[in-house]
Amino acid sequence: MSAQGQAVSDLPVAPGWRRPGRRPGAHHTADRILDTALAMFAESGLDSVTVRGIAARADVDAALVHHFYRSKEGLFTAAVDGAAVPPGLAELLHEPLAGAGGSLVALFLAHWELPEVRPRLLAVLRSVPSSPVAAGLMRDCLDQHLTAALAGAGADRAAERAALIGTQLIGLAIVRYVLRSEPLASLPVERAAAAAGPVTEMYLAGPVARLRRPG
C-alpha cells in the first residue's frame, strides 16, 4: 500500500511519540517527508514552503505531515537539527582564549561544509529574515551554546562577545553559502578561517565594551 493509501491512525507519530507495533514502512515515510522538506526549506526558506507542497513532492497525504511532525514548524525544527553548532565548541574555547579566533572560525566552517549539514544551514539562513522559528534557532546557537562556552572558559562579558562573534560567523555563512560571493565562496576552509580569524580573535579575546539594552 502506498503512503497515500495508509491510514493516518495506523502510523506512528514523530520520534518521541512512536507507538509499539508500527508498520515497517512508516519510518521510511517519515524520513521521506523529512528529506523532502529539508530540500525545499534549503531552496526557498520556511515561509515559502507549504505542507501541501511538501506532501506533493514526497508523494504522501498532507495529513501524514501533521501526523509525524505536528506542524510545518515542527517539521522544520526536526529537519535543521544540528545545523548551527559544531561538536567540540566547548572543548575549543578553553583558557587561554587568545589565539583561538582562527580555530573557532575553522571549526564552524568545517562543520558547515559537511554534506549532511549544509542543507540544514541553508534552510536556517534562508528562513531567518521572515521566520521567528528560524531566528529563534539561530539566537539559541548564540545564547545557549556560544555564550555558555565562553562563560565556561572564563571570558568576561560572554554575551557581548558571543553576539559580536555571531555577526562574523553568520555574516560569513551568508556570504559564502547563500550569496556565494567570490572569492569567499570557493576559498578553502583554512584560508577563509585565516581571513576571518583576526576580527573574530578581537571579539574573542580583545577588549569589548558592555552593550546595554535600550531603556
N, C-alpha and C positions, 0 to 999 in steps of 0.2 A: 504493500500500500504506500502511495506517495505521501510526502509530508503534508500536502494539501488535504489528503483524504483522512489523515489521522485525527481522531477526536482530541480536542484540547484536554479534556478531563483524563485521558489515558496517558498523557505525557507529564514528565516531571517539570518542576519549575527550576529556576536558575540555581547554580551551586550554592549550597547552604540550606536549600529547601527541597532537595530531591527526595522523592518517596522511594521506599524499597520496592523491588519488583518492577523497575521501569523497563520499558520496551528497549530492545537493543539499539534501535535506530534513533532513539530520542536524543541521545547525547550528540550524535552526528548532526542532527537537525539544529540543535542549539549552537554547535560550533559553526555550522554553515551560516546561520544568521549572524553570528558574531564576526566572522571573517568578512562577510559581505558588508556589514555595517561599517567595519573599520576601513575598508577600501573606500566606501562612499564618504565617510567623515574625513578621511585624508585628502580626498579630492575636493570636497566642497565645504567642509565645516558642518557643525552640528545643526545650525538653524536652517540650512538649505536642504537638509535631508529629511524625508518623511518616513514614518513607519511603513506606510503603504509602498513607498519606493523601495525600501529595504526588502520588504516581503516579496515584491515582484521580482527583484533581481535574484533573491535567494530561492525563488520558486516555492514559497510556503504561504500559508494563510496568514494574514496580518495578525489574527488573534494569537498565533503562536509566538509572535514577537513579544506581545504583552505577557503571555503566559510564562515565558522563560525569563524575561528581564524587567517585567512590570511596567516600564515606560521607556520612551526614547532616551531620556536622560540616564536611566539605569543601564541601558544598553551601551550608551556612550562611556559611562564610567567603567564598565566591565571591559570595553574594547581598548581603552587607553591606559589601563592599569600598568604601572611601572614605566611610563614614558619619560617622566621628567627627571627622576632622581637615580643616579648611578649607584650600584653597590660599591661599598668601600669609601663613601664620603666621610663618615666619621673617623675612619682609620687614617685618611689622608690629612684631615685637619687636626693634627695634634701639635703640641708645642715642640719647637717654635714654629709659628705660622710664617715668619719671614722666609721668603724664598719659595713659597708653595703656590704662588699665583699661577705660573705657567702649568704646573702639575694639576691644579684644580680645573683649569680650562680643558686640559687634555683629557682628564677623567670624564667630564661631561661630553666632550666631543666623541671620544671613543665609544661611549655608551650610545649616543645618538646615531653613530654610524652603523650600528648593528642592524641587519636587515629586518629582524623581528621588532626592533624598537622604532625605526624611522617612521613607518606609517602612523604609529601611535603619537609620536611627537608632532607630525604634520597635522593630524586630526586636532590635537590640542591647540596648536598655534593658529590654525585657520578658524578655530571656533572662539578663541579668547575675545576678539573685539565685540562680539554680539551675544555671547553666551555666559551668563553668570555661573553656570556649572563648570565650564572650562576655565573661566577666570578663577574660580574657587580652587580648582585643582592646582593651577599654577601658583596661586597665592599660598596654598598649603605646602608646596615644594619649598618656598622661601621661609615661611613661618615655622613649619613643623620639622623641616629637615636641615636646611642650611643654617638657620638661626640657632637651632638646637646644637648642631655640630660645632658652630663657632663658640657658643657659650660653653660647651663641654671642653673645648680647647683652652678656655680661659680668656677669650677675646673680650675686650671691653666694648660696649655698645654693639653687641652682637646683632641686634635687629637692624640697626642702621647699616652695618657692614653687609649684612645679608641682602638688604634692599638694593644697595649700590652695586654689589656683585651681580645681583639679579638683572640689573639694567645691561650689564655686559653680556651675561650668558644668554638671556632671552633675545637681546638685540642681535647677537652673533648667530643664534639659531634661526631667526627670521631672515637675516640677510643670506645666510649660507644655504638654508634648506627650503624656504618659501620663495624668496625673491630670486634665489640662485644667481646672485650678483657676482660677477668675476672681478678680480681673481680669487676672491674669498671662497666661492662655491667649490672650486676644484683644488684648492690648496690641500696638501696632505695634513693630517691631524697635527703632526708635530710642528709644522710651520705655522698653521693657524693658531695653535696654542702659544707659540713663541711670539706671534704678533699681538695677540690679545692679552698675553700674560702680564706685561708691565702695569697696565691700568688696573687689572684685577688684583695684582700684588699691592698696589697703592691702597685699594679699598680693603684688602685683606689684613694688611699689617701696618699701614701708614696711619697718620693722624686723621681721625674722622670726627666731624662736628656732630653734636647731638641734633637730631632732626625732631623738631617739635610739631605736633599736630596743631592746626589752627584752632583757636579757642581754648 
